[in-house]
Amino acid sequence: MQTVTKLPDQSTVTSSSADIAGWTPIAGQPRMTSWVLHTAPDGTTIAGYWECTPGTYHATYGAAEFVHMIAGAVTITPDGGTPVTMTAGDAFVVDADFKGTWEITETVRKHFSFRLK
């Protein structure tokens, strides 16, 4: 039998303010906070919220990410690629092999879901 699980409210979940592995600050002093609200029982998927103050990271992805922007603005530039600006209301996918910059120009809050395996 399949089930549907309502995610807990962000305020009831422990947050982490450590930089994500593969994310290196390269401009400004961006500060991130992550709230993992769900981890699949088999460990294949995680979902939650992420917030970050202005600044720039170079990011290296090891898993695909679905993003729904709740607030803020970010310009994402793949290494050697064309910049794309995302703002509140946008939804997009970052491929598992992405390498490039995330320039946060307005504090970002996003919902994320990663497919880990």
Secondary structure, 3 states (H helix, E strand, C coil): CCCCCCCCCHHHCCEECCCCCCEEEEECCCCEEEEEEEECCCCCEEEEEEEECCEEEEEECCCEEEEEEEEEEEEEEECCCCCEEEECCCEEEECCCCEEEEEEEEEEEEEEEEECC
